[in-house]
Amino acid sequence: MALLPSDTAYVPFVSVQQMMDLVNAIGVERILIDLADHIEADFRRWEAFDKVPRLASHSEVGVIELMPTSDGEMYGFKYVNGHPKNTAEGLQTVNAFGLLADVDTGYPRLLSEMTLLTALRTAATSAMAARHLAPKDARTMAMIGNGAQSEFQCLAFKAICGIDTVRLYDIDPAATAKCVRNLERSGLNVIACASGEESMEGAGIITTCTADKQYATILTDNMVGTGVHINAIGGDCPGKTELARDILLRSEIFVEYPPQTRVEGEIQQLDPAHPVTELWQVITGTAPGRRNAKQITLFDSVGFAIEDFSALRYVLQAIEGTGFYTRLDMLADPDDPRDLFGMLARAAG
Ligand SMILES: NC(=O)c1ccc[n+]([C@@H]2O[C@H](COP(=O)([O-])OP(=O)(O)OC[C@H]3O[C@@H](n4cnc5c(N)ncnc54)[C@H](O)[C@@H]3O)[C@@H](O)[C@H]2O)c1
């Protein structure tokens, strides 16, 4: 007779459906605000974390990455891919899942889908960074690249930075039309633009979130006026950037983790010694953020493991006492910890 697994064998698993139910129950904007606070709290204790550039396995068409970190109590990692050609095949550019474990025992505490969670955490991180760097009176954001991440970005900047107008541009008008539709009832003033230049009008914040496996020039130097904040999301792999190099030379550059960003971010176009500021230092007050109204601030975002750790930490708390997870029989738990074979043999009857 098959024995039922013990309680120890089970790990909470959050599926895509359950993540959608959780997000819709709490509300997208509320989650974005809460995630930004969790991420900011972890950036404040940056020095407590194990940090390593993500492990990337590149192919001709994309990348598969593992992103681990630990704060000494919990260990987390995310599996994520980036395949810009996928949308043409009806597949997502980015897919992810991740895990949190107890450092004390090494036992997993949570397994979760992270495709939706990555979009939420990326948007929350962007807006959290902008809260420290963008001009305080910015109310309009240009949003270039209207794919999977774009609505999350727009809503995070509304909820966290007080943006009331988004100006959308994508080389594919169908992507812009989809984004307009999805933001229809968001309370944002949504304007579809026919060019990148047009999307810049009156924008205090510029977000670039395109997917193309090349050194692209989504923003040329003449498109960027003084005093703006640039939130550059899409340049996140070697050989994959979005900004003209001249813009970088005019900007004060803020990054997540330099050893990773120097290889993957916009700054791969610059000398390896080019000065950058780590965002956590601005948050803890050990480095200045925006110093004046004329400065161009650039958040050269590539996505770092601590953001995923914070997001998983948030989900673990948020699912407690809810039905938004399934218990997965994921861990072997023999009666005698050394009798793994006996457990197998008994299962054979
Ligand atoms: N920094 C981070 O933490 C982070 C996190 C998630 C995703 N990303 C990156 O963000 C990018 C966007 O991700 P997604 O899931 O929204 O991808 P997506 O494929 O769903 O959307 C990308 C959009 O960019 C548009 N685009 C491509 N070239 C363009 C151009 N020259 N001008 C204007 N629009 C253009 C495409 O038409 C598409 O609509 C990807 O490159 C991804 O790797 C970064």
PDBQT file of the ligand as one rigid body, heavy atoms in Angstrom, charges set to zero:
ROOT
HETATM    1  N1  LIG A 401      16.330  44.589 -16.834  1.00  0.00    +0.000 N 
HETATM    2  C1  LIG A 401      15.555  43.618 -16.411  1.00  0.00    +0.000 C 
HETATM    3  O1  LIG A 401      15.506  43.316 -15.219  1.00  0.00    +0.000 OA
HETATM    4  C2  LIG A 401      14.693  42.903 -17.389  1.00  0.00    +0.000 A 
HETATM    5  C3  LIG A 401      13.667  42.054 -16.935  1.00  0.00    +0.000 A 
HETATM    6  C4  LIG A 401      12.816  41.461 -17.876  1.00  0.00    +0.000 A 
HETATM    7  C5  LIG A 401      13.035  41.668 -19.236  1.00  0.00    +0.000 A 
HETATM    8  N2  LIG A 401      14.080  42.456 -19.639  1.00  0.00    +0.000 N 
HETATM    9  C6  LIG A 401      14.318  42.719 -21.056  1.00  0.00    +0.000 C 
HETATM   10  O2  LIG A 401      13.324  43.643 -21.462  1.00  0.00    +0.000 OA
HETATM   11  C7  LIG A 401      13.103  43.496 -22.868  1.00  0.00    +0.000 C 
HETATM   12  C8  LIG A 401      11.618  43.474 -23.160  1.00  0.00    +0.000 C 
HETATM   13  O3  LIG A 401      11.059  42.277 -22.626  1.00  0.00    +0.000 OA
HETATM   14  P1  LIG A 401       9.583  41.844 -23.025  1.00  0.00    +0.000 P 
HETATM   15  O4  LIG A 401       9.307  40.600 -22.251  1.00  0.00    +0.000 OA
HETATM   16  O5  LIG A 401       8.669  43.019 -22.916  1.00  0.00    +0.000 OA
HETATM   17  O6  LIG A 401       9.831  41.501 -24.572  1.00  0.00    +0.000 OA
HETATM   18  P2  LIG A 401       8.754  41.440 -25.773  1.00  0.00    +0.000 P 
HETATM   19  O7  LIG A 401       9.430  40.687 -26.863  1.00  0.00    +0.000 OA
HETATM   20  O8  LIG A 401       7.439  40.978 -25.273  1.00  0.00    +0.000 OA
HETATM   21  O9  LIG A 401       8.585  42.977 -26.210  1.00  0.00    +0.000 OA
HETATM   22  C9  LIG A 401       9.624  43.717 -26.791  1.00  0.00    +0.000 C 
HETATM   23  C10 LIG A 401       9.005  44.766 -27.722  1.00  0.00    +0.000 C 
HETATM   24  O10 LIG A 401      10.085  45.580 -28.242  1.00  0.00    +0.000 OA
HETATM   25  C11 LIG A 401       9.696  45.961 -29.547  1.00  0.00    +0.000 C 
HETATM   26  N3  LIG A 401      10.863  46.446 -30.277  1.00  0.00    +0.000 N 
HETATM   27  C12 LIG A 401      11.902  45.710 -30.772  1.00  0.00    +0.000 A 
HETATM   28  N4  LIG A 401      12.774  46.540 -31.402  1.00  0.00    +0.000 NA
HETATM   29  C13 LIG A 401      12.278  47.795 -31.289  1.00  0.00    +0.000 A 
HETATM   30  C14 LIG A 401      12.711  49.072 -31.733  1.00  0.00    +0.000 A 
HETATM   31  N5  LIG A 401      13.840  49.201 -32.438  1.00  0.00    +0.000 N 
HETATM   32  N6  LIG A 401      11.962  50.164 -31.435  1.00  0.00    +0.000 NA
HETATM   33  C15 LIG A 401      10.820  50.048 -30.732  1.00  0.00    +0.000 A 
HETATM   34  N7  LIG A 401      10.334  48.851 -30.301  1.00  0.00    +0.000 NA
HETATM   35  C16 LIG A 401      11.063  47.745 -30.563  1.00  0.00    +0.000 A 
HETATM   36  C17 LIG A 401       9.054  44.702 -30.122  1.00  0.00    +0.000 C 
HETATM   37  O11 LIG A 401       8.243  44.996 -31.244  1.00  0.00    +0.000 OA
HETATM   38  C18 LIG A 401       8.262  44.187 -28.908  1.00  0.00    +0.000 C 
HETATM   39  O12 LIG A 401       6.927  44.653 -28.919  1.00  0.00    +0.000 OA
HETATM   40  C19 LIG A 401      13.823  42.229 -23.283  1.00  0.00    +0.000 C 
HETATM   41  O13 LIG A 401      15.009  42.611 -23.959  1.00  0.00    +0.000 OA
HETATM   42  C20 LIG A 401      14.146  41.532 -21.982  1.00  0.00    +0.000 C 
HETATM   43  O14 LIG A 401      15.329  40.767 -22.064  1.00  0.00    +0.000 OA
HETATM   44  C21 LIG A 401      14.896  43.073 -18.742  1.00  0.00    +0.000 A 
ENDROOT
TORSDOF 0
